[in-house]
């Protein structure tokens, strides 16, 4: 498998999946780099803010997590 050559921001993922960015950030907390979730920084300063990014595999995994979350929500009704 080739290494990822592109990373998509959490904002892009939210738009693509039709959910609020806060939902994407919550789901990202459950993911690891192996799942396609990365933190992107533009400074080595300790106070630098990071942006959450996803590989194509990460976007697919996010979609699966959203499906699971929806099924759980419907099951709780």
For each residue, the residues with C-beta under 8 A, 3 or more apart:
1:
2: 5
3:
4: 7 36 55 56 57
5: 2
6: 55 56
7: 4 38 40 53 54 55
8: 12 13 16 53 54 55 56 58 59
9: 12 13 40 51 52 53 54
10: 13 14 21 24 25 28 51 52 53 54
11: 14 15 21
12: 8 9 15 16
13: 8 9 10 16 17 24 54 58 59 62
14: 10 11 17 18 19 20 21 23 24
15: 11 12 18
16: 8 12 13 59
17: 13 14 24 59 62 63 66
18: 14 15
19: 14 23 24 66
20: 14 23 24
21: 10 11 14 24 25
22: 25 26
23: 14 19 20 26 27 66
24: 10 13 14 17 19 20 21 27 28 52 62
25: 10 21 22 28 29 52
26: 22 23 29 30
27: 23 24 30 31 62 65 66 69
28: 10 24 25 31 37 52 54 62
29: 25 26
30: 26 27 65
31: 27 28 35 36 37 58 61 62 65
32: 35 37
33: 36 37 38
34:
35: 31 32 57 58 61
36: 4 31 33 54 55 56 57 58 59 60 61
37: 28 31 32 33 52 53 54 58 61
38: 7 33 52 53 54 55 58
39: 50 51 52 53
40: 7 9 50 51 52 53
41: 44 48 49 50 51
42: 48
43: 48
44: 41 48
45: 48
46:
47:
48: 41 42 43 44 45
49: 41
50: 39 40 41
51: 9 10 39 40 41
52: 9 10 24 25 28 37 38 39 40
53: 7 8 9 10 37 38 39 40 58
54: 7 8 9 10 13 28 36 37 38 58 59 62
55: 4 6 7 8 36 38 58 59
56: 4 6 8 36 59 60
57: 4 35 36 60 61
58: 8 13 31 35 36 37 38 53 54 55 61 62
59: 8 13 16 17 36 54 55 56 62 63
60: 36 56 57 63 64
61: 31 35 36 37 57 58 64 65
62: 13 17 24 27 28 31 54 58 59 65 66
63: 17 59 60 66 67
64: 60 61 67 68
65: 27 30 31 61 62 68 69
66: 17 19 23 27 62 63 69 70
67: 63 64 70 71
68: 64 65 71 72
69: 27 65 66 72 73
70: 66 67 73 74
71: 67 68 74 75
72: 68 69 75 76
73: 69 70 76 77
74: 70 71 77
75: 71 72
76: 72 73
77: 73 74
